[in-house]
Amino acid sequence: MTENNDIPLNIEEAAQVLRVSRPVILRLLNSGQLRGRKVGRAWRILRSEIDAFLQTSEPKPKKKKPAAQEGKAGTEQQDKKAQK
């Protein structure tokens, strides 16, 4: 009997497990970040590969919001000082 982690999933099933879209799964497979096998024209991804991907993948750092500008007057004064 096959263990739960050795069940082959298709792209749609893998997308449901990771709660992402089908194109995201394809991008991960094509980049090598997620391991899978092509069987004919279809991809098969083992559940254990999804678990391994989740263990090794690092979350993207959040983008820092740009600091609020001091206003045009402050920026113009800084530009004038830089030109001198």
N, C-alpha and C positions, 0 to 999 in steps of 0.2 A: 504494500500500500504506500502511496506517495505521501510524504510529510507535507504539512501545510506550506512550508517555505519552498518546496520544490514544485509547486504548481505553476505551469507556464501560463502567463497572462498575455492577452493581445494588447494592442496600443490603447484601446478604449478602456479596458479593465485597469491597466496600469495608470491611466490618467485619472480614473475614479479613485484609486487607492491614494494617489498623491494629491488629488483634488486640484489638478491642473488641466489645461486643454490638451487636445491631441497634438497640435503643433509643438507644444513645449516638450512632450515626450519624444517626438521625432527629432527635435533639436538636441536633446540630451543624448539620444542614441547616436546620432550622426557625429556629435562632438566627442563621443567616447566617455562622457561623464556617467552615463548609465549603460551598463552592459546588457546586451540582448543578442538574439540570434535571428537571422533571417531564414525563414522556411518558405521557399518559393518567393512570393511577393509580400508575404506577411511577416511581421516582426513577432517574436515571442520573447517575453521577459520573465525570468523566474522571480517569484516573490522574494526569494533570498537576495537577489540582486537589487531589488527596490529597498529592502532593509539595509543592505550594505551601503547603498547610495545615501540613504538618510543618515547613516552613522558617520560617513566620511565627508559629506558635503558641509561646507561652511556657509552660514547665512551671509547674505550680502550686507555690508555695512550701510546703515541708513545715511542718506545724503544729508549733509548739514545745510540748514537754511542759511542763505546769505544774510550777513548782518545788515540791519537797517541802515540805509544811507543817511548821513547827517543832513542831507539837503544839498541843493545845487550850490549854494553860497559857500559852504564848507569845502566842497570838492573843488570849486574854482580857486579858492584861496590856496589849497594844497597844490594845485597845478601851477599856479604862479610861483610858489616857493620852489617847486621842482625845476622850473625853467631858469631861475636865477643862479 
